Amino acid sequence: MPADPSCIVNARQMLAHLGLTPADLDAPPDPSRRMPTLAEYLPRVEAAASPGTRRTYGTYWNRMAAALGHLRLNEVTASDIEALMRQVTAGARTRRTGRQGRHAGEHVIAAARAVYRPAVADGYLPATDSPAHRVAKPRRLPNPRRDLTPGELLDINLVARTSGNGVILDALLLRLHTETACRRGGAIALRLVDLDTRHCLIRLTEKGGTLRWQPITPTLAARLLAHAEARGAVLPTDRLLRYRNGQPISSRRYDHLWTRIGECLPWVAVQGISTHWLRHTTLTWVERHYGYG
C-alpha cells in the first residue's frame, strides 16, 4: 500500500522541527548519550563541584548512590527522593545544636537538586522532569539564636581562660570572634599575610568567597602576631592560628571548646550556644547602637 503523500510531508516537517534528517533515523545510537545511572553520573557531579559543595553534600550523595544508584537518571522518582529524605531525617545524629534532623532532610533535597541541575544542563532530561525539584524542602524553623548578655559573655570567656589544654588559643579565638563577628571558616583560613598590625586590620575570606578587611583593636592585633610567631608562622602564607605543636587549627578546636564550656556551664549546652552566637551578639550590638549600615 503506497504511503499517503500528506503523511510524508507531515513526517518531514516533524523531522525538520526536531533538527533531524531521514538518514539520522538509520544511524546507530550515540553511546555517549546513553542515559547514565545515578551511580555513573555522580562522579561527574562531584568533579564539577566546589570543595565546599563536596564537603556539604558528599555524605548525602553517598546515601543517594547506595539507595538509588542502580536507577537511571530518568527512572528516579520524586517519591524515591522523598523516601530517602524521610529516612535520613529519622536517622540523623543527635547533636548539641540539632533540630530533630530537619537540616539533614533539607540537605538531602539540596544535594539531589545539585545532581539534577547539571543533568538538565547536560541535556539528559528537561527541567520539568527533575524529580528533585518536585519535592519540597522541609520548612525551616525560626532560629533560637539570640545575643548574649555581658554577664554570659564574661562567664564563657572565664571558662575558656581557666580550663582545657590551650587556654591562650581559646581566649584568643573568643576575642577574635567577639571583635570581628567573623565566621569559623574565616578565622581558620587566616594567614600571616592577612594580619596588618600597622593599621590594625585583618583580611577575612568567608562564606561564598567574600573578602573584607576588618578593623581590630591594637591589643588583638599584637596578640595575634605574637601568637603566630611563637607557634611557628614564618611565611606570609602560613596559617595564623595554631596549636602549641605548631599545627594549624581546624574546626575540631571549636567543637572541643564549646563541649568543654558546656560541661562547665550547663546553660551553654542546653541552649546550644556556639561560635555563631558571638557573631550574632556583636552584630546585634552594633546595629542597636549605630544602625544596620
N, C-alpha and C positions, 0 to 999 in steps of 0.2 A: 504494500500500500504506500503510494507516494506521500511524502511529508507535505503538510499544509504550508504553503509559502508564507502565510501570515505568521505562523508559529516560528518559522525560521527567522523571519525579521525580528520578532519579539525576542528570540533567543540571542541573536547577535547584539541587539540593543542592551540586553541584560549583561552579556559578557563585557561589552564596552563600558557599561556603567561600573562594573567591578574591576576594570582595568586588565581584563584577560583577553586572550585570543583563543580560537578553537584549538590551536596547537598546544596551548597550556594545559588543556584537558587531558592530552595524551602523555604529557611529561610526567616522569616519576616524581613522587612527593619529595620535598627537600627534608632530609632527616634532621637538619639543624633547627627546623621549625616545629619538630615534634613537640607536643605538649609535655613538658617535664613533670615529674612528680615533685611534690613539695620537698622531699629529701634531696632531690637532684638540684633544685633551684636555690635552696637556702645558702649553699656556699657562695653563690654569685651575689646574693644579697649581702652577706657578711663581708665579702671582699670590697664591696662598694660603700659600706657603712663607715662612719667615722668611729674612732676609738671610743668616744663617749656613748654612741649608739650601741656598739657591740657590748660595752660593759653593762648598759641598762637592759638591753633586750636579749642578750646572749642566752641567759638561763631559760627564758620563755621560748626562744627559737628551738632550743634543745628539746623542750617539752612538746612543742609542735611536731618536731621531727619524729619523736618517739610515738606519739599518738596518731598522727595523720600523715607521716612521711610517705607511706605507700600509695597515697592518693595523688592523682594528677591535680594540677592547679585548678582546673575547671570542674573537678569532682568534689572538692571540699565545699561543704555547705555552711550556711550561717549557723545552723543548729550544731554542727560539729564544733565550730569555734566557741559558741556559747556554752556548750557542754564542757569544753576544756577550761573556759573561764570559771565556771562553777567549781570544777574540780580543783583548780589551783587556789581559788579563794578559800575553799573549805580546808585545804591542807597547808595554808600559809603559816609560816613560822611565827610564833608569838614573840613580839619584840616590845621593848620599852616604849617606843613611840608608834606602835602598830595601831591600825584602825580596823581590826577584825578581817583582815585580808582584802579590804576594798582596794587598796593601792595595787596589790598583786593582780586582782581581777582587771583593773584598769590597764595595767601594763600588758596583760595578755592581748587585749584588744588592740592596743597601740602597736605591739610587736607584730601582730597579724597584719595590720594595715601597712606597717613598714615593709612587709613582704609583698603585698598585693599592689602597692603603688608602683614599684619598678616593674612588676609583671604586666601591669596595664601599659606602662611606658614602653616596654619591650614589645608590645603588640600581641601578647599571648591571649589576652581576653579584653573585652571592652570594660570601661569603668563601671558600667551599670551591673556587670556580672561579678564584681568583687564581693565575696561573702563577708569579708572582714568589715566592710563599710556598711553592711546591713545589720550589724549587731551594735546596739547602743552601749556606750561605756557606762559603768556604774556611776551614779550621781555622786559627785564629790561632796563630802560633808564639810560643814564650816570648821575652820581650823581653830583648835582650842588655844593656840599660842597667844600670849599676852606679854606686855612689857613687865620686866621685873622691878621690884621696888629697890630703893637704895640699900635697905637692910638685907634683902635677899641677895643682892649682888655682893655685899660685904661678906655674908656667910659663905657664899660659893667660893669667893677668892681666898678666904681664910682657910677653908678645907684644902684647896688646891696648893696653897703655900706651905701647909703643915703636914701633909700626908703623901704617901707614894714614893716612888724611886726617882722622880725627876721634877722636883718642886720648882726649880728655876725655869725649866722649859714650860711647865704647865702654867705658872704665873704669867710668863711672857705671852703665851697663847691667849689667855683670857684678856690680858691688857690689850693685845693687838686687835682682837675681835671687838672689844668694847669701844675702842677708839675709832676704828675704821668701819665697823659694820660689814666687814668682808665675809665672804663665804669660806667654808673649809677648803674648797679647792683652790681659792685664791691665795690663802695662806700657805698651803702645802707647795704651791708652784713658785713661791717667792725665791728669787736668786740674788746673789750678792750684787749684781748689776742693777737690780730693781730697787735698791736702797740708796737714796740720795740724802746723806746726813747733812750736807751743807744747806739744803733748802727744806730739810725735814719732810721728805716725801717718800712714799713707796709706790711702785708701779704694780697694780693688781691686774692679773689676767684671770677673768672669771667666766661665769656661765655664758655659753654661746660665743666664746672668744672675745668678749668685750674687754677693753683695756682702759684703765683710768689711773691717773696719778692722784693719790690720796694724801692729803696733809696729815702728819702725825706730830706729836709733841717732841721737843728736843730730847726729853728723857727717854722716850720709847725708841727714838732713832739711835741714840747712843747705846742703849741696852741691846738692841738687835744687832748692831755691828759688833759689840763686844762678844755677844753670844756666838755669832758666826765665826769670828776669828778664833775664839777659844776652842771651837769644836771642829776646826779643820777646813773651813771655807776659804779658799785661796783664789781660785779662778773666778772671773766675772760670772760665769755660767753655773758655778757651784750653788747648790741649794742653801738657803739661808737658815732654815730651822732644822736642827739636828739633835739626835740623841747624844748621850755622853760618849758613846763609842765612835762618834763622827758620822754615823749613817743618817741620811735624811729621814725625816719623819714621814709617816703615811697616815691614812685616815684611821688606822687602828689606834693611834695615840689618842684620838678624840674619844673613841669608844671606851678605852680603858679609863680615861679621865672622868667621863660622866658616870661610868659604872661605880667608880670609887667615890665620887661626890654623892651619888645616890645612896650608897651604903652608909655614909656619914650623915647625910641629910635626907631622911626618908621622903620628905615632901618633893624633893627633886625627882626621885624615882616615880612617885605616884603621879605627878603631873607630866612626866615625860620631857622634862626640860633638857635642852640640848644647846649646842653652839648657836643654832639659828635663833634661839630666843635672845641671845646677846645682840645679834644683828637687829632683831625686831625692837628690842629695848632702846638701842641707840637711835634708830631711825624715828621711832615714835617720839623720843625726847626732842630731837632736832626739829621735827615737824611741829610739835606743840609750842616750842619756844621761838622758832624762826620761820615757820611756814613750810609748805611742801617743797617749794623751789629750793 
